[in-house]
Amino acid sequence: MDAAGFSSALRAAPWSIVLCDYVMPGFDALAALEIFREAALEIPLIIVSGTIGEEIAIEALKLGATDYVLKQNLARLGPAVEHAIQSVSDRKQRRRLERFARVQSEVLELLLQRLALGTLSAQLAGLIDSLLSEGSHCVLFLREDEGLQARLSMGPLFPRGLAERLRLLERESPEPPLLAALRRSPPLPKGPVDRITPVSELQTWGLAASWSQVVMAAEGHRLGTLVVVQPHPGAPSEEDRRMVETAGKWISLAVERWRTTERLIETSQRMRRSEADARELAARLTTLVENMTDAFFTLDSQGRLTYVNPATELVWLRPRGELLDKVIWEEGRNVIGDRACQQFQHALADRETVVFED
């Protein structure tokens, strides 16, 4: 195998480990390590050689080799392979957990901001993308009949050409095959999965298959679907499956919070409109009673005058400043008479309407 063949083989499948002889025709382990470094591949590589000096071994380890095993001591190869695979797995798991904790913190910060649903869902999709295996991406479909205007959301890491294509297809009716294939991506069954049905429409963009996670509201009805597209038809990792399941809960929480915020804003605006309407009505009533030719006044529960119009001032021959807060049956007996004062006292004491003529 030459360098080109080695590079092509690395891209063909997600390898767990590479065992490499130190010297091969036209190619050697150091060249293989250089390809590893350029491709930024996190795959353990063990050099197996019959003749490798200490200096060369140290140089290989500096270049990124995980270990080296002499052909004279192949009994050590099995443990070396197990240790190398486990070390890479542990390192990936630590990074994944650190990344998950960071993303979860960012999600909580997003939920505390007042963002439009389209912006919120796109940022969530971007954060979810950052947690998926390399080459996998997510797209969020929300149900229009739920009143959610952000029908289709993708993060900034989503393949640009495919994102632009989906945006164009979103406006077409009936639904084009590519969009329909994504929207109807099947959820994964419980338990192990060997393979996902390929989606031919994705091949143009270097992708192979898709699967989904239903997003449910707290009340139990469906809000939409989180679809994951991946570059191979093989089963997604358990980490991806667990992460996407958690992401579905994040999206549900985000949508519910957005809805609650929108309802609060709508209620606040309605209350402000009601207050404005009440102020306008009060102003109109004030203008009306101020211009009445009949005396008009209001009392509190203790019979004190709280408002008098100009006609009342003329009848009582006193300015309103002297009348306000005065008890009507103490100050107005000489003006309105004993019977009227008794009727006012009766109405206030029994809390009922009294009609009388004097």
C-alpha positions as CSV (number, residue, x, y, z in Angstrom):
1,M,0.0,0.0,0.0
2,D,1.3,3.5,-0.9
3,A,0.5,6.8,0.8
4,A,-2.5,7.5,-1.5
5,G,-4.0,4.1,-0.9
6,F,-3.5,4.5,2.9
7,S,-5.1,7.9,2.9
8,S,-8.1,6.6,0.9
9,A,-8.5,3.6,3.2
10,L,-8.6,5.9,6.2
11,R,-11.5,7.9,4.8
12,A,-13.4,4.7,3.7
13,A,-14.5,3.7,7.2
14,P,-14.3,4.7,10.9
15,W,-11.3,2.5,11.9
16,S,-10.7,1.6,15.6
17,I,-7.0,1.1,15.3
18,V,-4.2,0.9,12.7
19,L,-1.3,-1.6,12.8
20,C,1.5,-0.6,10.6
21,D,4.8,-2.2,9.7
22,Y,7.7,0.2,10.0
23,V,9.0,-0.4,6.5
24,M,6.9,-1.2,3.4
25,P,7.7,-0.8,-0.3
26,G,7.5,2.9,-1.1
27,F,5.9,3.7,2.2
28,D,6.7,3.6,5.9
29,A,5.3,4.2,9.4
30,L,6.6,7.8,9.6
31,A,4.8,8.7,6.4
32,A,1.7,7.1,7.7
33,L,2.0,9.2,10.9
34,E,2.4,12.3,8.8
35,I,-0.9,11.5,7.0
36,F,-2.5,11.0,10.4
37,R,-1.3,14.4,11.6
38,E,-2.5,16.2,8.5
39,A,-5.9,14.6,8.7
40,A,-6.2,15.2,12.5
41,L,-7.4,11.6,13.0
42,E,-7.8,10.4,16.5
43,I,-7.1,6.7,15.7
44,P,-4.4,4.8,17.6
45,L,-1.5,3.6,15.4
46,I,0.8,0.9,16.6
47,I,4.0,0.2,14.8
48,V,4.9,-3.5,14.4
49,S,8.4,-4.1,13.3
50,G,11.2,-6.6,13.5
51,T,14.0,-4.0,13.5
52,I,13.4,-0.6,15.0
53,G,16.0,1.2,17.0
54,E,15.4,3.2,20.1
55,E,15.9,6.6,18.4
56,I,13.4,5.7,15.6
57,A,10.9,4.5,18.2
58,I,11.2,7.7,20.1
59,E,10.8,9.8,16.9
60,A,7.7,7.7,16.0
61,L,6.1,8.3,19.4
62,K,6.8,12.0,19.1
63,L,5.0,12.0,15.7
64,G,1.9,10.5,17.2
65,A,2.4,6.7,17.3
66,T,0.5,5.2,20.2
67,D,3.0,2.3,20.8
68,Y,5.4,0.0,19.0
69,V,5.7,-3.8,19.3
70,L,8.6,-5.8,18.1
71,K,7.8,-8.9,16.0
72,Q,10.0,-10.9,18.3
73,N,7.5,-10.1,21.1
74,L,4.1,-10.3,19.5
75,A,2.6,-11.6,22.8
76,R,2.5,-8.0,23.8
77,L,0.5,-7.0,20.7
78,G,-3.0,-8.0,22.1
79,P,-2.6,-6.0,25.4
80,A,-1.1,-3.1,23.5
81,V,-4.1,-2.9,21.1
82,E,-6.6,-3.1,24.0
83,H,-4.8,-0.4,25.9
84,A,-4.5,1.9,22.9
85,I,-8.2,1.6,22.0
86,Q,-9.3,2.1,25.6
87,S,-7.0,5.1,26.0
88,V,-8.5,6.8,22.9
89,S,-12.0,5.9,24.1
90,D,-11.4,7.3,27.6
91,R,-9.9,10.5,26.1
92,K,-12.9,11.0,23.8
93,Q,-15.3,10.3,26.6
94,R,-13.6,12.9,28.8
95,R,-13.8,15.5,26.1
96,R,-17.4,14.6,25.3
97,L,-18.4,15.0,28.9
98,E,-16.6,18.3,29.2
99,R,-18.2,19.5,25.9
100,F,-21.6,18.3,27.0
101,A,-21.4,20.2,30.3
102,R,-20.3,23.4,28.4
103,V,-23.1,23.1,25.8
104,Q,-25.7,22.4,28.5
105,S,-24.6,25.6,30.3
106,E,-24.9,27.5,27.0
107,V,-28.4,26.0,26.4
108,L,-29.5,27.3,29.9
109,E,-28.1,30.8,29.0
110,L,-30.0,30.7,25.8
111,L,-33.2,29.9,27.6
112,L,-32.8,32.9,29.8
113,Q,-32.6,35.3,26.8
114,R,-35.6,36.7,25.0
115,L,-35.0,35.5,21.4
116,A,-37.2,34.9,18.4
117,L,-38.1,31.3,18.0
118,G,-36.2,31.0,14.7
119,T,-33.0,32.4,16.3
120,L,-33.4,30.2,19.4
121,S,-34.0,27.0,17.5
122,A,-31.1,27.7,15.0
123,Q,-28.7,28.3,17.9
124,L,-29.9,25.2,19.7
125,A,-29.3,23.2,16.4
126,G,-25.8,24.6,16.3
127,L,-25.1,23.5,19.9
128,I,-26.5,20.0,19.2
129,D,-24.3,19.8,16.1
130,S,-21.2,20.4,18.2
131,L,-21.9,17.4,20.3
132,L,-22.6,14.9,17.5
133,S,-20.0,12.6,16.0
134,E,-17.8,14.1,13.3
135,G,-19.6,14.6,10.0
136,S,-23.1,14.3,11.6
137,H,-25.5,17.2,11.7
138,C,-29.0,18.0,12.8
139,V,-32.0,19.8,11.4
140,L,-35.1,20.7,13.4
141,F,-38.6,20.5,12.0
142,L,-41.3,22.2,14.1
143,R,-45.0,21.7,13.4
144,E,-46.7,24.6,11.8
145,D,-50.1,23.7,13.3
146,E,-48.6,24.4,16.7
147,G,-48.2,28.1,15.8
148,L,-44.5,27.8,15.5
149,Q,-43.2,30.0,12.7
150,A,-39.6,28.5,12.7
151,R,-40.6,25.6,10.5
152,L,-37.0,24.5,9.6
153,S,-33.9,25.2,11.7
154,M,-30.2,24.4,11.1
155,G,-27.1,25.4,12.9
156,P,-24.0,27.2,11.4
157,L,-22.1,23.8,11.1
158,F,-24.8,22.3,8.9
159,P,-23.4,21.8,5.3
160,R,-24.0,25.1,3.6
161,G,-25.0,23.8,0.2
162,L,-27.5,21.4,1.7
163,A,-28.9,24.1,4.0
164,E,-29.4,26.5,1.1
165,R,-31.1,23.7,-0.9
166,L,-33.5,22.9,2.0
167,R,-34.4,26.6,2.4
168,L,-35.4,26.7,-1.3
169,L,-37.3,23.4,-1.2
170,E,-39.2,24.6,1.9
171,R,-41.2,27.0,-0.2
172,E,-42.3,24.4,-2.8
173,S,-45.5,22.6,-2.8
174,P,-46.0,19.6,-2.9
175,E,-43.1,18.8,-0.6
176,P,-40.0,17.8,-2.7
177,P,-38.5,14.2,-2.2
178,L,-35.4,15.4,-0.3
179,L,-37.4,17.4,2.3
180,A,-40.0,14.7,2.6
181,A,-37.2,12.1,3.1
182,L,-35.7,14.1,5.9
183,R,-38.9,15.0,7.6
184,R,-40.0,11.3,7.6
185,S,-36.7,10.0,8.9
186,P,-37.5,7.0,11.1
187,P,-36.8,7.1,14.9
188,L,-34.4,4.5,16.0
189,P,-35.8,1.5,17.8
190,K,-34.8,0.6,21.3
191,G,-31.8,-1.6,21.5
192,P,-28.9,-2.3,19.1
193,V,-29.1,-1.1,15.5
194,D,-26.9,-2.6,12.8
195,R,-27.6,-0.2,10.0
196,I,-29.8,2.7,8.9
197,T,-31.6,2.8,5.6
198,P,-29.6,5.0,3.2
199,V,-31.2,8.2,1.8
200,S,-30.1,8.5,-1.8
201,E,-31.1,12.2,-1.9
202,L,-28.3,13.0,0.6
203,Q,-25.4,11.5,-1.4
204,T,-24.8,14.8,-3.3
205,W,-23.7,16.4,-0.1
206,G,-21.5,13.6,1.1
207,L,-24.1,12.2,3.5
208,A,-25.7,8.8,3.6
209,A,-28.5,8.3,6.0
210,S,-30.8,10.0,8.5
211,W,-32.7,9.1,11.7
212,S,-34.8,11.1,14.1
213,Q,-36.0,11.9,17.6
214,V,-39.5,13.1,18.2
215,V,-39.8,16.3,20.2
216,M,-42.7,16.2,22.6
217,A,-44.3,19.0,24.7
218,A,-44.7,18.6,28.4
219,E,-48.4,18.0,27.9
220,G,-47.6,15.0,25.8
221,H,-48.3,16.2,22.2
222,R,-45.8,16.3,19.4
223,L,-44.0,19.6,18.7
224,G,-41.8,18.4,15.9
225,T,-38.9,16.2,14.9
226,L,-35.1,16.5,15.4
227,V,-33.4,14.8,12.4
228,V,-29.8,13.7,12.4
229,V,-28.0,13.2,9.1
230,Q,-24.7,11.3,9.0
231,P,-22.0,10.4,6.5
232,H,-22.4,6.7,6.7
233,P,-25.4,4.2,6.9
234,G,-23.9,2.5,10.0
235,A,-25.5,2.6,13.4
236,P,-25.0,5.8,15.3
237,S,-23.0,5.7,18.5
238,E,-24.7,5.2,21.8
239,E,-23.4,8.7,22.8
240,D,-25.1,10.2,19.8
241,R,-28.4,8.5,20.6
242,R,-28.3,9.6,24.2
243,M,-27.3,13.1,23.3
244,V,-30.1,13.5,20.7
245,E,-32.6,12.2,23.3
246,T,-31.4,14.9,25.7
247,A,-31.5,17.5,22.9
248,G,-35.1,16.7,22.3
249,K,-35.9,17.7,25.9
250,W,-33.9,20.9,25.5
251,I,-35.9,21.8,22.4
252,S,-39.2,21.0,24.2
253,L,-38.1,23.2,27.1
254,A,-37.0,26.0,24.8
255,V,-40.3,26.0,22.8
256,E,-42.4,25.9,26.0
257,R,-40.4,28.8,27.5
258,W,-40.8,30.8,24.3
259,R,-44.5,30.2,24.3
260,T,-44.8,31.2,27.9
261,T,-42.8,34.4,27.2
262,E,-45.0,35.2,24.2
263,R,-48.2,34.7,26.2
264,L,-46.9,37.0,29.0
265,I,-46.0,39.6,26.4
266,E,-49.4,39.4,24.8
267,T,-51.1,39.6,28.2
268,S,-49.0,42.6,29.1
269,Q,-49.8,44.3,25.9
270,R,-53.5,43.6,26.3
271,M,-53.5,45.0,29.8
272,R,-51.7,48.1,28.6
273,R,-54.3,48.5,25.9
274,S,-57.1,48.0,28.5
275,E,-55.5,50.6,30.8
276,A,-55.2,53.1,27.9
277,D,-58.9,52.4,27.0
278,A,-59.8,53.0,30.7
279,R,-57.9,56.2,30.8
280,E,-59.5,57.4,27.6
281,L,-63.0,56.5,29.0
282,A,-62.3,58.3,32.3
283,A,-61.2,61.4,30.4
284,R,-64.4,61.4,28.3
285,L,-66.5,60.9,31.4
286,T,-64.7,63.7,33.2
287,T,-65.3,66.1,30.3
288,L,-69.0,65.1,30.2
289,V,-69.7,65.7,33.9
290,E,-67.6,68.8,34.0
291,N,-69.8,70.3,31.3
292,M,-73.1,69.1,32.8
293,T,-75.6,71.8,33.9
294,D,-76.9,69.6,36.7
295,A,-75.0,69.1,40.0
296,F,-73.0,65.8,40.0
297,F,-70.8,64.5,42.8
298,T,-69.4,61.2,44.1
299,L,-69.1,59.9,47.6
300,D,-66.8,57.3,49.3
301,S,-68.1,54.6,51.6
302,Q,-68.1,57.1,54.6
303,G,-70.2,59.7,52.7
304,R,-67.3,62.0,52.0
305,L,-67.3,64.0,48.8
306,T,-64.6,62.7,46.4
307,Y,-65.6,64.7,43.3
308,V,-67.9,67.7,42.6
309,N,-68.5,69.2,39.2
310,P,-68.7,73.0,38.5
311,A,-72.6,72.9,38.7
312,T,-72.3,71.5,42.2
313,E,-70.1,74.5,43.2
314,L,-72.8,76.8,41.9
315,V,-75.6,75.0,43.8
316,W,-73.6,74.9,47.1
317,L,-72.1,78.4,46.5
318,R,-68.7,77.0,47.6
319,P,-65.5,76.0,45.7
320,R,-64.8,72.4,45.3
321,G,-61.6,72.7,47.4
322,E,-63.8,73.4,50.4
323,L,-66.2,70.6,49.6
324,L,-63.9,67.7,48.9
325,D,-63.5,65.2,51.8
326,K,-66.5,66.7,53.6
327,V,-69.3,64.4,54.8
328,I,-72.3,65.2,52.8
329,W,-75.0,65.0,55.6
330,E,-72.8,67.3,57.7
331,E,-72.0,69.9,55.2
332,G,-74.9,69.7,52.8
333,R,-78.0,69.4,55.0
334,N,-78.9,73.1,54.4
335,V,-78.5,72.6,50.7
336,I,-80.0,69.2,49.9
337,G,-82.3,68.8,52.9
338,D,-82.8,66.2,55.6
339,R,-84.6,63.6,53.5
340,A,-81.8,63.5,50.9
341,C,-79.2,63.1,53.6
342,Q,-81.1,60.2,55.1
343,Q,-81.4,58.5,51.7
344,F,-77.6,58.8,51.2
345,Q,-77.0,57.4,54.6
346,H,-79.4,54.5,53.9
347,A,-77.8,53.7,50.5
348,L,-74.3,53.6,51.9
349,A,-75.2,51.6,55.0
350,D,-77.2,49.0,53.1
351,R,-75.1,49.1,49.9
352,E,-78.1,49.3,47.6
353,T,-79.5,51.7,45.0
354,V,-81.9,54.3,46.3
355,V,-84.1,56.4,44.0
356,F,-86.1,59.3,45.4
357,E,-87.5,62.7,44.4
358,D,-87.6,65.8,46.6
